[in-house]
Amino acid sequence: MVLTKSSQDLYSEYTARMQKIADVKYSAAVLQWDQETYLPPKGAEFRGRQLATLSEIAHEWSIAPQLGHLLTELNSRQDLKDDQQRNVALSLEDYNRQKKFTPAFIRLLSEASSRCFHSWIQARAANSFAVYSPHLQEMVQLKKEEAELAGYQQHPYNALLDQYEKGATVALLDRVFDEVRQPLKDLLNRIAGSQPVDDSFLRGDFPKQKQWDFGMELIRQLGFDFDAGRQDLSEHPFTTNFNSLDVRITTRVDEHDLNNMTWSCIHETGHALYEQGLPAEYYGLPLGEYASLSIHESQSRLWENNIGRSSNWWQSVYPRLQAIFPAQLNAVSSEQFYRGINKVEPSLIRTEADEVSYHFHVMIRYQLEKHLIEGSLSVTDIPDWWNEHYAAWLGVTVPDDKRGCLQDVHWSHGSFGYFPTYSLGSFYAAQFFSAAENQLTGLREAVTAGNTAPLLAWLREHIHRWGRRYTSEDLCLKATGKTLEIKYFLDYLLDKYVNIYKF
C-alpha cells in the first residue's frame, strides 16, 4: 500500500509522525526544566513518574514498526529533495539505534534519572557523597546495560560517547588528550613561574539583584531573543529548548563572587544562541537539531572565552559594570580587570576554572567515567579517586564532596560520555573564531565597540543553519576549510597568556 503513495505524501506522513514525537519529548523537557527551577520538593516523586511516562510514550512512537517501514521506504526513493533525503537518512539511523532499547528500559532510565537528580540535590545540601551513592550506582548499572544493548567495538564507553559525539571513541579521545596534556601542563608551569595576577576584586559584596540585572543586560547585548526564551535560577546552570522559538537558560548567583554568574550567563547564552539559530521549519526533524555536543560546546565556549574573556569586548562593557558596582570596581582599571578575569590558577570547580586548567577537570572526569563503565572503578571509590587525581593533576586539595565529586549534575541525568565534548568544544571554538576573524573585516573593531552582531551572523550562516546535516568534522571543514586542528587552540592560549603573564 505504501508503494502506491507519492514520495511527497510519504514524506508528509513522516514529518507528521516525527513532529508528534517531538511534541511529547519537548513536553517532557518542559517538566524537566521545571524540575530544576521551580518544582517544590514534595512534587519530586510524581514528577519522576510523569517524566517516565512521557519518555516511554515518545520511545514507543520512535520505534513503532510503521515508522520503520516508512523510513525504509522513503530512504529507497530517489525523488526526494536534498534536505528531505538527509532528514530521512538521519532519522533512519536514529530509529535503528533506538529500537535496540525497549520502552520499559527507557522508563527505567527516566525514573532512575529523577531519583538520582533529587538525591544529588540532597547530597549537595548535606555535603555528603554517601547520600548520592546508592542512586548513582543504580544509574551506572543502567548505563552499562545501555552500552551492551547499543553494541560497541573495543570499549563499552564508546557506545555512550556515540550518542553525544557521533564517531567519537576512547582511542580518539585518548589521542586528543595526549596531544594537549603536556602543552597545557607546560603552559601552567610557565604561568606558575610568572608574576601572579590579582583577581581579589572579583570577590566581595556583589548584591544578587544587581548581578542578575547585569547578567540580563549581557544576555540581551549578545543577541539572545527574549521573545523566544527566558533566564531563571537553578542549582547548576543549563540550557534547554522546547523549539527554536522557546529556549530557556539558567544561571546561579554567588553574592560574594562576581565570576560565577557572569560567565555562566555568557556560556549558557552561547548555547541558547545556537538553539535559537536552528531552522524552525525543521521542528522535530534532524535538520532542526544541533550537529553534536562538541559543536554545541564550541558555541558556548566561543562566547564565554573568545568574546567574554577578551580585552576588546570588555572595553565597551566594563564601564557599565563599574557603574553598577562603583565601590567595588571604580579603583580597578580595565587592564587590571582583564588580567583578573583571565587569572590562571588550578582550582576545585570546573565551571569556574580558567581556560588552561579547565581541561584537566574534563580529563579527570573522562578517565573516571571510562573506569566506571568498564568496571575497573566502583561508585563508592569515586570520592577518593577524585581527590587523588585533583591533587596529582591540578595540585589542589579537595576539602569536601560538594566542592569535589558532587559539583556536576551530569551523572544524575545519566549523561556519561558528555564531559569530553567540553574540551572538544573549546578546540572547535578556537578554530571557528580564527576563521571568523579571517573572513570578517573589522570584527575586532566591532567587538571592541560592543557589537557582536557580525560574529553572530557568521555563526548563523556557517554553523547554526545547518542543523544536523553534517558531522562535527565535516561542519568544521565547511566552515573553516580544515578539519579540527588542535594548534588553533594552543596558539590562541599561548598568544593570550604570554601577553597577560609577560613570560
Steps between C-alpha positions, in 0.01 A plus 500: 500500500790734580638449150192662345557831682715776359829579668372839612190345658722254685733779606206697638394193699856464629512868601170473687621195692833658591338822616258311725797324658667840544185635664522232767877533548484877535206472738723282714775761463266764644444280805874436526571874489237559769651219709832684508358849557164525678376153597419481875691218672190299583408479132814308407355148508202574275715711270727201453198292406375760252839527332531123480156467339573763236845349429341158460232630263753690287721192480209272404414735215868530402536122450153427359524247212287728282762776535775254414320385184435861403863604548630197310270570208581871491871427521470295181322775306713694255273800446524668841657844529848520651385622844227236505748223419731613779218519754381150411851350507574645843160398637559144377835496685324620815225243457743212466680610816187565704334169419781327688335626820159395628251762626526334841877559507452866401249537782749347745763751388263794537380395845858438613603841369230679701598313818866561434453873436309557824751295700777715346321813624468344847861384498624849415290645781643242741848524345509120495570275203361209700148645457543491122695176465215240499307682228814562296585129524160424351561750220846364417362148480228616261757679283706181483187316387434774246849458355447125464160548334635766263802291407855620464845419377807486728362689802149529654550874555504541121128418489424788738737743330335442163165645608666833586778508243442275202814306417685589821686213663725439796792459258429838340458682832809340650697627201354852514553535875853362471566771239391787725593377848870581496472837319235604752713380790801687360290818468373460857859466623613812312211698643570369852854635468379847398383799701159412649186674375269664754131413471397573859271783382268238345414373848319717748150637541310478171125513576292233331250725323768725354690198371180359352417826325850525356480141379173573324665798327788281383266236361299757309813670365638171367186449294276273709138546390285538811187462288625148432641410841565591863754466780442359850701377799602138559742297711715434192486733195357336188326564170198318364261562216148400405546628144720769346244763606496396867849463647559507877826576679586506867776642712596510866608799705765514773479837674866470597641405159430692179657229283233240566200670343679704234659215308214262562274752328736542205566127470132404504416784261742342253299178520174692472606701196572172322157361590327822391692486172387150403246496213148511644354353180664168590336467840513136606735405216878443509581814301332699776731351764858585603790328325662344807583587857854605415360749248250615763785547747702683236229764497489546878879497535547743208271757661627434852872514420578645156254784565414499871861489619643726229644845567325638191147423613545623855617842379137587430337284770722572799392864557143377541611238755693767691188718506302214657768420759693827549622430852639163396647582158561874449859466616560203268622593152372323189845342457497371859151365446598322178800338664291407804225325305768300320699400805637149469502305823408133541180482701224269616194588290485416129245767405715769662834375366730708281550409134829318558428282802138438391595206282658311787156509665355345185775239467450389861128451440563321172740255662264445793199432275701263283605300809144490637351371177772238443462390864855569619368758748191483722271787594611485863859558384412833334579747784845357573587460130379854428696655787815309410493615137420862583808500721717329237382682186407844634686515829189591700360343814128421489351610834158336473265314265298805395811665357620165375312214341152648565552816296353383167138411424581291191519152651163542669353538150688195376720720279805274486709588195407870512806646676757442220293722271585800720864481398421412139270803499782729612722366224232557236421845645858623448498382140157650427595833654824511301303439180248770588780750563656415164172525313342802670672832437490720808380232742741608775390863468135400515555289812694785662197722441280238668349386171505121472223485238745434211644200685153365577404540134812306397413219741141495378623462141783251554386296802142549619297474182635158407348315796609135493574491128874455559716314750720716723805448282314565175345815644841619618642436153215690336527797740878531524643312202667245730401218729573548871858607576600536866765758406237775473407450864858474624611803295205702635589414860872569460446835329251609764688395812844614385348848484328469837785340696793654306715186490 
